[in-house]
Amino acid sequence: MFHGITGDDAVKGKVRASQVGEGFDPSEAEKSKKNVAYFIGGPFVHTANLFGTGFGPVDESVEVNGEYPYAYDDESSVGWYLPLNAEYRSAPTDALLRSSRVLASPASFDEDGNYSLNEDALKAVKSELYQGHGVSLALKTAHNGFNAKYRAVYYEGENVSDHAVTVVGYDDNFPKENFTRKNSSGTEIKGSTPPADGAFIIKNSWGLSSHDGDIDDGYFYLSYYDQSINSPLSFVFDSKKAVKHAAPNYDQYDLMMTEWYGSTDYDNETKMANVFDAEEDESLYQIAYRTSADDTEVTYEIYKDVKDGDPASGTLLETGVNSHALTGFYKIDLKDEYALKKGEKYSVVLTMKRDADGGEVYTEVFPYSTEFYDGMTVTGIVNQGESYLYTDGKWSDMSSLKDSLAERAYQQCVRILASDYPDVEIEVQGKDKMALDNYPIKAILAPAA
């Protein structure tokens, strides 16, 4: 995830050669901290982006060229790590990401830092679980809020997280007293009992020795009222055994792996489009995209035989409308499959709009990142003829809009950091350090038989 695309990664049907060099480059940072990329972890939205490209999830027991993927570096504190192995990075998977929704956190804080439970957010997480969807979230583990007897975790404090886990269930009746901890003299520790019953059932990556107690192969209970809960994200996968096309091709340009999406609202009709040329004889049957706001309506149009500079020219194959209550990644089944010949140019055109104060607005969504993470640099590649924006009645090539987008990304980054870390002075690098990527619009195709 935190290593850029190499020539070996550029394989037909997944990654185009035009995108080689896109992504993170840890080489300079590794001069002072070996294997620095493996100390970062995988922020949730990064993971959704990765799975959305058709890479992963990969079974850790998968063999590549007769070998298991993990290597051990006894000179680095990171220990086990994944070598840069293109075959493993594109290894077969058992599932394809269908959608990933950004959920509000049950841990809510007002402007004065006072905590309250967000009941609607709690219901949303439980609803995703009830539907059989996986939910990940972040929490703080570097604390003493663990009751080993009941495998129960509750933290009362600042809303800061340092670890990711998977929510696999919930129990509204799990007693709040099961979280209570006592000191060596048997006195109840103040603040160790949450306000009420209820807990998520968590599957952690740690084993039996975690927290010096038996936690049943990583399973434990997390109080609904834990104040460190952050960034819930749901995942819905299609099993490859249950889909018509188990090994699809992906036409895509947004491979930078970011967790940040800029957005611009317009009062007049605005559209985004990606233009592709078929790399082989294949059939288009799905599209995918990323929204940037809740309650967004997305109208899609599919054209083939498009002319240079005009994604909405040529033959209209299909159009449709979808509404999404939550921000996230969505894959859409088309009404039909559309045969394309090798080299045939086609487009996916999206119109995103939603209600806002003052009326209806149209939204442009663009991925961006910046040079951060212990000195790691990042590169976004936007070539001419790939992505287009329609405003004021005309189409503009995204490659000509990069300066404007960088300024908007910079200003949004400043606002986000000021909002998320109001008490911490964080220096945001200038717009010249902003890496921009193509519009997050993908086409998914079945190779010809």
N, C-alpha and C positions, 0 to 999 in steps of 0.2 A: 504494500500500500504506500509506503514512504520511500519507494525507489522508483525513479522515472522509467518511462517506456524505452526499451532498447530495441535494436534491430531484430534481435531474436524474438521479441514479443510481437513484432508486427507480422501477424498471420492473417491470411485471407479469411474473411468472415467474422473477424473479431476486432482487430486493430489495424488501421491503415498505416502504411509507411509514412504518410504525411504527418502523423502524430508522434513519430519517434522524437524523443527528447522532452516530451511533455511530462510534467509531474515534479516530484521532489528530488533534489540532489543532495545527499548527505556527505559527499566526498570531502568537502572542506571542513565540515564540522567533525568528521571522523579523524581528522589529524590530531585533534586534542581529546576526543572521546570516542574510542573504538566502538563500532556497532551502535552508534547513537540512535539509529532509527528504531532499534528494539527496546529503547527505554521510553518511547513515546506512548505506546499503546494505540488503540484504535478508537478514536472518537466515534460516537454512534452514527452520525450522518455520513462520515467517511465510509463506514461499513456498508450503509445502505447504498451509497454511490457505487462501491466496489461490486456488490452483489448485483446491482442494477445493470452493470456492464456485461453480465454473463460470466464473470469470473467468480468462482466460489458460490456457496461455501464448499470447501474441500474436506473430505474425511481425513483426519490426521494420520490414519493408518494407511493411506494410499501410498503405493510404491511407485517410484518413477525410475525407469531403467533398472529395475530390480533392487532399488535402494529406498529406504524410508527417507523423507525429506529433511529431518532435523539433523543438524550438525552441532558439535560441542566445541566451544572456544574456552579453553582453560585459562587463557590470559585475560579474559574479560569477565567482569562481574555479571554480564548478561547471561552467561552460561549457554544454555541451548538456544539456537536461533535457526532461522530458515535461510539457507544459502540462496544466492541469486540464480535460480534455476528456472529458465523459461518454461521447461516442460512441466514443472510442478505448478508454476504460476497459472498455467492454462490447463491444468489437469481436469479430467472429467469430474462432473459434479452430479449429485443425485437430485438436485432441486433447482428451480428457477424462480427468482424473486418476482412476485406478482405485484406487491405494493408495500410501501413502508410509510406509516403515518406518524407525524410529529404530534405528541400528546403534551398537554399541560401537566405540570408537576403537582402532585397532591400537597407538597410542601410550599406554602405561600407565605410571603413576607410583605408587610406594608412598607411605606417610605421610612418609617422609624425603626424598621428591623423587627417588628413584632410578628410572631408566627401565628398562623391559623391553618387549619386543614381546608384545602380546596375540595369541597364535596363533589363538584362537577368533574374535576380532574380524576378523583378517585373512581367515580362511576365510569369514566371513559376507559381507564386502564382495565377495570373489571369487565367491561363490555367486550374489549378486545380479547381478553382471556376466555370469556364465555363463548366467543365465536371460534375459539381454537387457534387464535393468532398468538405468536410469540411476542413478548414484550421485554425489552432491555431497559435498564435504568442505571444511573450512577448513584453512588452513595459513599459515605466516608467510612473507611475501615480503621484508620489510625486513631482509635479511641478505645475505651474500656467498656463500652456498652454491650457486652455479650454475656448472656446468662447460659452457661454451658449445660445446665441441667435440662433446660427446655429448648436448647438450640435457638435462642431468641435474641434478636438484636434491636436495640432502641437507642437512638442518639438524640440528645437535646443540646443544641448549640447552633453555630453558624451554618449557613447553607453552602457548604463546600464539600466537594466529592473528590475521591482519589481512586475509585475502582468501579468496574462495570460488572454487572451480574444479569442473570436472566430470571424473569418472573414466570413461574410455571403454574401458579394457582393462587387462591386466596381463601381465607377462613375468617368470616365476620365475627365468629364467636370465640376466637382464640383469646384467652383471658389476658387482660392487661397485667395481672399479677405475675404472669410467667416471664415478664421482662424485668421485674424488680430484682435488684441486686443488693447484697448485704456486705458490709465490711467484715474484717476479721473478728470483730467483737459481736457480730450478729445483728448489728443495727442497720436498718434500711438506709441505703444511700439516697440522699435527696436528689430528685430529678430523674431517678432510674425507672419510674413507672409512668407510662404514657397516660394521657387523659381518659382513654376508653379502650374497649376491646377491639380486636381486629388486626389481621396481619396478612401480608403477602407471603407466599411460599416461594422461596428463592433457591435456584440452583447456581452454585458458585463453582469456579474452576479449581478451587483449592480442595485438598483432600482431607483425610481423617484427622490429621494432626493440627489443623487450623485452630487458632485461639486456644491451644492447649486443651482441647476437648473433642469428644467424638461428635462430629456434626453430620453423621450419616452420609458419607460420600459427597459432602459439599452442600447438602440441603439444610436450610435453616428458615426461621420465621423472621420477617422484618415488619415491625410495627407500621401501620398506616400513618402513624404520627411521627415517624422518624424525620427529623428536620434537615437531614443531609440529602434527602432524595432529590435527584436532578434528572432532567432530560429523558423522560420516558419516550420510547420509540417502539412502535409495533412493526412486526415483520410478518408478511404472508407469502408463503412459498407454494409453488406448484410442484408436486412430485413428478419427476421425469417419466415415471411409469404410468402417470395418469394424463399426460398431454399428447397431442397428436404429433408434434414435432419435438423430439427430445434433444436434438443437437442443432439448434437454430444458428443462423448467421446474425450478426449485429452490425448495422451501419450506424456509426456514432463518432462524434468528434470530442465530446466532453469527458476526457479521461484524466483530468488533473487531480481528482480525488480531494475535494474540498468539503468543508462543513459550512461554508459561508455562501449565501446567495444574495446578490444585490437585486433590487427591484425598483422600477420606476413606474409611476402611475401617469396615465394620459387621459385627458378628457375626450379626445377624439379617437376614432377607430384605429387600433394598433394591432399589428400581428407580428409574430416571430416565425421564422422558417429555417429549416435545414434542407440543403439540396445534396443529393447523393447520386452517384452513378453505380449501377449494379456491377459487382466484381465478378459475377458469374451468372449463368442462367439460374434464376431463383424466383420464389413467390413471396410477396409481401403479405403478411397476415396479422401482424400486431404493430402497434407503436407504443412508445413510452415517453414520459415527460415528468418534469419536476415543477410543482406549483410553489409559490412563495407566501401564500396567505390562505387562511381558512375561508370557507364558503366561496370558492372560486368556480366559475363556470368556464369550461374549456370547449370551444368549438374547433374541430379538426377538419382539415381538407387534405386530400391526397391527390397529387397530380403526377402524370408521367409525360415524357417528351417535353419537358420544360425548357424554355429558352434561357440563355445566359442572362443573369441580372433580373429575372422575373420569375420567382418561385411559383406564382399563381397563374402561369401561362400553361399551354399544353392542354391535355385532356384531364378533366376532373374525374377521378375514379370513384371517390366516395367522400361523403361528409357526414359528420355526426356531432352530437353535443353530450358532454358528461359534466355532472356537478360533483364537487368534492368538498365535503364539510371540513376536512382537516388538511393542513399543509402536508405535502409529502411527495413521494415517488409513486407513479401509477402506470401500470401497463394496461393497454386497451386492446381487446379483441376486435379486429375489423369485421365488417359484415360479410366479407368475401375474401378470397385469396386472389392476388393479382400477379400474374406471370410477368416477369421482367427478363429481358435478354441482356446478356453481358454487355456492359457499356451504356445501357439505356439510362438516361438521366430522369430522376423523379424527385419529388419534394414532399415534405410533411410541413403543413402550414397550421399554426395554432393561433387562436384568438382567446386570450384569457381576460375575463372581466369579473367584477364583483361590485357589490354595493358599498359605498363609503359615505362619509359625511359630505353632503352636498350633491349626492347623486351617484350615478354609475361611472366606474373608472375602468380603463383598460390597463393591463399590466405587462411589463417587459421583465423577464427573469434572466439573470446572467450569473454564472459562477465566477467567483474570484477568490484569491488567496493572497498571502503576503509572505515575505521572508521572515520566518520565525522558527520556533522549535530548535533552540540551541544552535542557531546559526545555519540551519538547513535552508537552502534556497529553493525556489519553486518557479517553474516555467509553465506558462499556458501558451498553446500554439493555436492561433486563429488565422487560417489561410484565406486568401481571396476566393470567393465562390462557394464557401461552405455554409455560412449563416447570414441571414438577412433580417432587417427590421423594416416594417411598413408603418410609416407615419406621414401625416400630412399628404396622403394620397400618392405616395411614391415609395419604392423599395430602396434601401441603402444597404450596402455590403457591411457586415459587422466589422470586418478588418479595417474599415475606414473610420469606425466609431470608437476605436480603442482608447483614445485620449479622453473622450467624454465619459466613457464607461469607467475608466480608471479614477477619474475625479469623483464620480458618484460612489464608486466602491470605497474610496478613501473616506469620504464624508460619512458613509454609513458605518464603516468600521469604527470611526471615532465615536459615533453615537452609541454603538453597541457596547463598546468597552467602557464608556463613561456610565452607561446604565447598569451594566453587569458588575462593575467594580468601582462604585462611587467613592470609596474610601481609599483607593489605591491609585497612585500616580503611574499611569502606564503610557509609555512613549509609543505612539503609532507612527510607523515609518511612512514616508511620503508616497504620493500617488505613483511616482516612478518605480516604487517597489511593489506595486500591485500587479499580480499576475492574473490575467483574464482568460476565460475559456469560452468555447462556443456555447450557443444556446443548448440547454439540456433537453434535447429532442432526439429520440432514437427510433430507428426502424428495425423491425425484427422479421427475418425472412427464413423460409425453408429452402435449402438447396434443391435444385432439380434432381429428380430421381435418376 
